[in-house]
Amino acid sequence: MVFVQQTYDAIVIGAGPGGSAFARVAARGGLDVLVIDKRKELGSPVRCGEGIGAHWEGRLKLPLHGGAIAAKIDGARCFAPNGKSLKIQNAETKGFVLERKIFDKYLAIEAARAGARLLPKTIVEDLVKDGGKIVGVKARSFDNEVLEFKAPLVVSAEGMEAQIARQAGFADAVAGLYDTDTCFEYEMANVECEPLIEIWFTNKFAKRGYVWVFPKARDVANVGVGIGGDLNQHPKERLDAFLKAHPERFKNAEIIEVKAGNIWVGAPLKEMTKDNFMVIGTAAHQVDPIHGGGMALAMEAGEIAAEVAVRAVKEKNFSKKFLSEYEARWRAAEEGKLLKRLKLRKALELFSDEDFDRVFELLGEKDLERVLDGDFKPVVSKVLVKRPGLLKVLKALV
């Protein structure tokens, strides 16, 4: 294999959006960074709907495009089980559907251009410790060579697996079934689309989750389903049933790619740093509990963590106390909103399809905007006037 030096300032496990964002910012800050990823092709396989909000363009330190934008999105349309819909169009719902295979490579290339070293098709198998202190990692290359790399800082950007994070002592990095959605998706041609993402709330096809249609062109879309991981249901069967139940929309649709995966929809990790170790992105459960989006949250976390890491190297201080500045900054920016979204998720999973139908009849588009912004009280009051029987379900929101 190509020669790779053995000692670095930081080692990143995972070259997804969070890992590449960390590597790019840290390398630009003067750090010697190694990124190790088990995949032979970064960005593949795709395990998400590929949507991202346009409002992140001004918040992240790198443009979102890189030639990876498949479609621009003007808003969202949410559907009740009976087909009634509400459209939302504001700054939060404008965005893009990406080609992740292009986007993730773009992020990795920018990290490499900044000076980071990338090592694909290599699996990190264990931590290296000296007297109990984390000092590096052990890995196995694509040609089965055992490798050892040293660094005073290791960053887990491993995604849902979070194997090395668990070895480092982050016990709650284990993804429990109740807070995990199992997802299955087709990329399909011959699907007529508006420039709107579609979200279908329906227990019949997506209990404790939703069905989505994310346009990638005027007649191409990601069509998928996420359902509660603890429900013992197969998401492919549910998605196929949804498509069969909507023949007019999907009668000419052709599958051009199949995608699947699991996503966290619970709370962020209780801690994200230890001595000589950071956890970012999905590995840190930095994911929106309502729609399962995590790309931008991971990139934001990676950039913040890298800024702290640059200072840690300069000051030779890799203690949990020092590194936890990253955690504090990320929580201040995002955790409050995500915990409100988690409350909403837990309320929605108690709805019957009849409840969804009735609520959609009572609410307007502005009401839905308030709910997504976490302003629950006026909307709950409006619903309870007409549907007092939902008090038990909705009281947790107020």
N, C-alpha and C positions, 0 to 999 in steps of 0.2 A: 504494500500500500504506500501512498505518498507519505513522505516523512512528516510527522506531526510532533512538535516539541512537547515536552512532558510537563512543563510548569507554566501556570497562568495566574493572572490576578483573579479571574472569575471563570467558573465553568457553568454553562447553562445546559440543562437537560430538556431538550425539546425545541424545535425550530418552527413552532406555530407563531401566530401573531404576537403573543406575549414574549416568547423567548427571543424572537428576532428583534422586537422593539427594544428589549433590554440590551441585547448585544450591540445594536447600532448606536444607542445613546452612550453606553459604557465605553465602546471603542472610540467614539468621537471625543470622549472625555479623557482619553489617553490610556485606558485600560487594555491589557492583553487578555482577550476573551476567546474562549473556545465554546462553540455550540455543538452539542452531540444530539443526533436525532436517529431514531431506529428505522425511519422510512428511507427507502432508496430514492423516492421521488417526493420532494417537499410539496405539500399541498394536496397530496393524494394518499389515501382515499378521502373524498369529501364526506363530512359527517354532519352537515348543517344545511339550513335553508339558504345561506349565503347572503342574507340581508344585513345592512348596516345603515345607521342613521346619518343623514347629511350633516347634522349639527356637530358631529365629531370632527369634521374637517378643520374647524378653527381651534379645536382643543388639543389635538395631537400634533406632534412635531414632524409629521410626515404626511403628505397628501394621500388620500385613500385610494386613488385611482391606479396609477402605474400601468395603464392599459387594461385594467382588470374589470372595468365596469361593463356589465352586460346590459343593464337597463337602469334608467332613472325612475324613481318612484315619487309620485306626487302626494300620496297619502295612504290611508288604510280604509278598508271596508270590512266591518265586522258583521257576521251573520248569526242569527238565532236558528235553532233547529228547523223552524217552519219556513225559513228562507228570507224572513224580513231582515233588512240590513240597515246599518248606520254607517255613514261615511265620515271620516275625520281627516281634515287637512290642516296641519299646522307645522311649525318648525320641527316638532318632535317626530312627526310621521313622514316627513320628506326624507328620502334617502336613495340608496342604490341596492341593486342585487348584483353581486360580484361573481366573477369566475374565481373560485378559491384556488384552483390549481395555478392560475396566473398570479393572483394576489399574494399568496404565501411565498411564492418564488421571488416576487418583486421585493417583499420585505426582507427575505434572506439575502438577496443580491445587494440591497442597500446596506445591510449589516456587514457584508463582506467588503463592500466599497469603503465602509468606514474603518475597516481594519480588523474585523472579527474573523476568526478561523472557524470554518464549518466542517463537520465530520458526519455525513449522512450514512445510513445503513450500518449504524453502530449502536449497540445496545448497552446502556449503563446498567450494570448488574448489582453493584454494591457501592457503599461508601468506603473510603479509606480514612481510618482514624489513627491518631497518635495519642495514646494516653486518654482515650475517650473524646478527644477533640477532632472534629471533622477537618480533614486536610486535603481531600480530593475524592476521586471516584475510580472504580474499576469498571472497565468496559470490555466488550467483545466485538471485534470488527466483523465485516461481512465475510472475510476469509478465515474466520474463527480464531484470529489472533487475540490473545488476552493483553489488554492495554491498561496502564495505570497513569492517571494524570493528577497532578497536584495543584491545589489552589487554596488560598485562605477563605474563599467564598464559593459556595455551591448554590445555584439557583434552580429550583424545580419549576419548570414550565411544562410538565408532563401531560397535562390534560386530565381526563377522568381517571386514568390509571393510578397516577400519583404514587407509584411503587416506592421510589426513593424518598419521597417526602414522608411516607409512612415509616420507612427505615430510620429516618432522622428524628422520629418521635412525634409526628403530627398525626395522632391517632384518629382524629375526626376527619382526616382526608379520605377515609373510607366512605364510599358513596352508598348510603343505605337505600333500600328499594323505595321507601315511601317518598323520599325527596329526589328520586331519579325518574325521568321520563325515558321510555324506550321509543325510538323514532325510526320511521321507515319512509323513504322518499323516492319518487320517480322524477327524473327530468323528462318532460314530455313535449313533443312537437304536436302541432295542430290543436292547440288549446287557445281559444280566443281570450285575450287579456286586455284589461285596462291598465294604465300605469299606476295601479294601486295594489298593495299587498292585501290578500284576503285572509281573514281569520274566521273559521267556523267553530262555534261553540256547540257541541252536540255530544251528549253522553252515548247515543246510539253508536257512534263511530269513533269517538275519542274521549272516553271517560277519563276525567281528571286530566284533560289536556285539550288539544284542539287540532283541527285539520287546517292546513295552510295551502295557499296558492301564491307563489312568489314569481312574478313575471320576469323572464330573462330576454324576451323579445315580444313583438305583438302577438305571436302565436307559439311561443315557447315558454314553459314555466316549470319551476320546481313545485311539485304537488306532493305533500307529505302529511304525516300524522305523528303526533306524540301522545302517548298514553301513560298513565301511572305505572311505574315499574313493579308495583306490588299487586297488580290486578290479575296477573296470570293470563294476559291476553296477548295475542300475536299482532303487532302493529301492521304487518303486511296484510293480514286477513281483514283488518279494520279498514285499511286504505282501499283495498280492492272492493270492499262492500260499499264504501262511500262513492267510488267511481261508478259502480254499477247502479247506484241509486240516483245518479245524475247523468243519464244517458245523453241528453241534449248537449250538455257542455263537453262531455268527454268521448262521444261516440266515435270520433275520428282520431282521437289522441293516440300517439305512438310513443312507446317508451324508448328513450335513447340512452338513458343511464339509470342505474339503480344505486341508491345510497342508503346507509343505515348507521345507527350509532345510539349512544346513550348521552343524556345531558342532565346536569345537576339543576334542580329547581328549588333548592332549599336556601338556607342562610349561608353567608360567607364563613370561612374557618374562624374559630375562636382566637387563634393566633396564627400569624403568618411569618414569623421570624423566630429563629433561635440563634445561638452563637454560631457564626460561620455559615448560616443557611437562611435562604429566603424562599418563599413559595408565592408564585404569581399565576394569574389567569384562572382557567378552569380548575387546575390543581388546588387553588386556594378558594374554590367555589365562588369566584367572582363572576356570577352569571345572573341575568335577570330572571326571577322566578316565574314571571308571567309568560314571556315569549321565548325564554331559553337563549337569548342572544348573549354572546360573551366575547366576540372578537374585539370590539372597541374597548370594553372594560379591561381585557387582558393587555391590550396595547398601552392603555393609560397606566396600568399597574407596572408594566415593564419599564416604561419611561421614568416613572417616579422611583422605582426600585433602583434603576441604573444611576440616577442622579445621586441617590444616597450611597450607592456602592462606590462611585468615584470619590466621594469624600471619605468613605471608610478606608479606601486604599491609601489616600494621601495621609490620613491620620493614623494608619495602621491599627484601626479599631474595628474589629468584626464581632463585637459583643452584641447580644440580643438587644441590649438597651440602646446601642447606637443604631443598629439596623432598623429598629422598630419605628424610626421616623417615617420610613416608607409606609408601614402599616397605618400609622396615625393619619398621614396625609391622604391615603387612599380611602380610609373609612370616612374621614371628614367630607370627602368629595362625593362618595357614592353610597355608603352603607345605609344611611337614613332612608333614601329612596327605595333601595332594594328590600329593606325590611317592611316598608309599606306595601310593596308589590307582593311580598310573601304573605302578608295578611290577606290581601285580595285573592291570591291564589287559593288559600285555604278556605275562604268563604265561597268562591266559585265552585270548588269541587263538591260542595254540599247541594248545589242546585240540581233540580231535576230538569229535564228538557222542557216541561211545562213552565217551570219557573223562568227559564231563559226566555221562552216565548213571551210571557207576560211582561217581564222586565223590559224587553226590547220595545214592546208596545207603549210602555210608560215613559221611556227615556228619549231624549233628543241627542243630537250630536254634541252639543255643548256639555251635556251631562256626562257623556262618555269621556270627553276630554278631562273633565274634573276628576273622574274616577282614576284615569291613568296618571294624572298628576298627583294622586294621593289625597285629594280633597273629597273625602268620602261622605262627610256628615250631611250636607244639603241634598245629595243624591239619595242617600239611604232614607232620609226623612220623606222625600218625594215618593219613593217606592212604597214605604210602609203605610202611607195614607191609603193607598189602593190595595196593598197586599200585606196586611198586618201579620199574616201567617209566616212571613219571612223573617220576623224579628229574631228568632233563634239562630238563623243562618247569618244574618247581617250584623248582629249586635257587636261582634268582635271588631267591626270596622269603625265603630264610633265610641 
